Amino acid sequence: MARVIAIDGPAASGKSSTAAEVAKALGWAHLDSGALYRALTLAALDHLGASGWSEPRILALAEDLPVQLVLVGGTFRPSVGGVDVEQAIRSERVTARVSELAALPAVRMWVNAQQRRAAVAHPDGVVVDGRDIGTVVFPDAPLKVFLVASAEVRARRRITQRGEAPDAGRVARESQALAARDDADAGRPVAPMAAAADAVVLDSTQLTLAEQVARVVALARERLPG
């Protein structure tokens, strides 16, 4: 069994930040599954245009470029054609299309295979965050955490990450956008976002990042000693 901590949850629930800090505290690697979907979306936008995103074309592009995960300083970073795209994948144009691409069954299978390969290649342990890590990608993970937070808190986090002021109007619009993303992720026919039956549900609405990390690290040391 791979040494994996699976951290799932909706957009802006703090998954990636928490996973990165947990990995650092444990001396494990961190893998953000969303980064790989975003890298594929970026590649499709740049090389296939705004339409014509069939599964065969996307998968052929992923292999030809290639789209990869590269371990850099304890973090698996997305690479497209040998170029680190960690910053480019956070653009609005990628954000607007990534759910569409992530809903394609063959694409999800490809991404899942890359994640499992990465975990096998790093036997010391990998903290993976996403939306179906504990239910589909690593169903046998010894620790699964499902992070949740109120829509308003998640909206404020997302706005602050963009360097904008979280005024009432922006928070309302961002909350609506996150709700639409949640519905899309939870309602897709393939690998819908959901907490695994044996996941620890952690509400981060009233928690600081340090408190979230401390709770997950404590669970990890309890369940995965050594």
N, C-alpha and C positions, 0 to 999 in steps of 0.2 A: 504494500500500500504506500502510495506517495505521501510524503510529509507535507500536507497542504492544509492551510487555513483558508476556508472559503468565506468571503465577506460579500454579501449581496444586499440589494436595497434599491430604492428608486433614485432618480437623478437628484444630485445635490444633497444627498443624505449624509455625506461625509465619508463614503466608502474608500475612495482613493487616498485621501489624506490619512485616514485611520490605518488603512492597510500599509501604506508606506512607512508610517511611524512604528507600527507593530513589527514589520519586517526588520527595521533598523534596530529596535530594542532586542529582538531575538537573534540578530545576526543572520537572518534569512534573506532571500531575494523577494522582490515585489513585482507582481505582474498585474497590470491594469488591462483587463480584457477589452474594455471600451476603447482603449487606444488602438487596438488592432482593427476593430470595426471602423474606427475613424480613419485609420491609415488606408484601409480599403476604399472608403468613401472618397477620400482625397484623391487616390489614384484613379478612381472611376471618373470623378469630375474633371481631372486634368487630362485623361487619356481617352475617355469614352464620350465626353460631353455631358449634357444635362439629361439625356434620355438614352434609351436603348440598353438599359442595365439588365441584361439577361444573366442568369447564373453562369452559363458556360463562358460568356465573355469576361465576367468579373473574375472567375477562377483562373482563366487563362492569363489574364493580366497579372493576377497575384503571383503566379508562378514565373511569368516571363520577366517581370521588372527586376527582382522579385519584391514582394511585400514580406517583411520578416520581423521577428523579435530578436533584438540584440542585447545581450547582458552587458550593461555599462555601470560599473560601480555599485552593484547590488540591485539594480533596477533593469527590468526588461523594457527596452525602449523600442518604439516602432521605427522601422526603416523602410523607405521606398526607393528602389533603385540604388541602394547603397547610401542614401542620404537620410540622416536623422530628421524625422518630421514631427517631433514631439510638440513643437510650437505651432507648426502649420495646421495640425489637425484640430486645434482649438478654435478655429475661425467659425464665424456664423454660418458661412455657406456649407461647411461640413456638418455642423450641428443640425442644420435644417434638413439634411438628407440621410443622416446616419441610421435613424430608425427604419427607414424604408429598406436600406440595404440589409440591416440586421434581421429583418423579417424573412429573408430568403433562406429556405431550409439548407440548400447545398452550401451556402456561404457560412452558415452557422456550423455545419459539420467541419468545414475547412478550418475555421477559427478554433473550434474545440480541439482539433487534432494538433494545431500549433501550440496550444496551451498545455496539452498533456505531454507533448514532446519536451517543452521547456521545463516542466516539473520533473520529468525523468532525468533531464540533464543537470538538475541542481538538487541532488539527493539530501543536502543539508536541510532543505525546507523552503517552501515558497508560499507567500501570502498572495492569494489571487482575489481580486474584486471584480464584480460584475453584477449581472441580474439573474443568471441561471447557473452559477458556479456550484452551489451546493445541491441543486436539484438535477442538473444534467451533466455538467462537465466533470465534476469530481463528487459524485454522490456518496462515495465512501470516505470522504474527508473526515478525519477524526474531530475536527472542530468546524462548525458552521455558524456564522453570525449573520443575522438579517437586521440591518440598520434602518431605522425609520426616523422621521422628524416631521414636524408640522409643515404645512405648505408655506406658511409665512416665513418661517425660519429658513427653510430651504431656498426660498426666493431671495431672501436677504443675503444668504451666503453666495449664491450665484452672481448677484449684482455686484457684491463687494469684490468677488474674484475678478470681475471685469474692470474694476477700478472706477465704478460709477457710484453715485450717491443713492442709497436705498430709500428714496422718497416714496410716498404712498402710491403714486401712480405707477412707478416702475415696479414696486412690489406686487401690486394687483395684476399688472400685465404678466410679470414673470410667474406668478402663482398660476395663472391660467395656462401659460405655456407648459409649465411643469405638470399640471394636471392632465393636459392633453398627452404629454409624453408618457405619463404613468399609465393612462388608459391604453395607449398603443402598445406599451411593453407588457402590460398585464393581459391584454386581450388578444395578442397575436396567437395564431393556431399552433406555432412551433415554439417550444421552450418558453412559455409565458413566464414573466417575472412573478415569483412566488417564494414564500419562505419554505424551506424544507421542513418536513415534519419534525426533525430532530434539531432544528436550528435554534440558537439562542436569539430571541428578538430583543434588540437593544434600542430603546428610544433615546435619541441624542438631542431632543428638543431643548432640554435643560442642562445638557452636559457640555463642558468644554472639550476641545480636541484632546487635551491631556487626560481628561477623565475617561473619555471613550477608549483611548489607547490603553490606559492602565487596566481597564476592565477586560479587554480582549487579551492582553498579555497575561493577566492572572489566569484566565481560562486556559490559555495555551500552555502555561507552565504546569497547570493541574492535569491536563489531558495528554500532553506530549512532553513528558519529562525528558531531560537530557538534550 
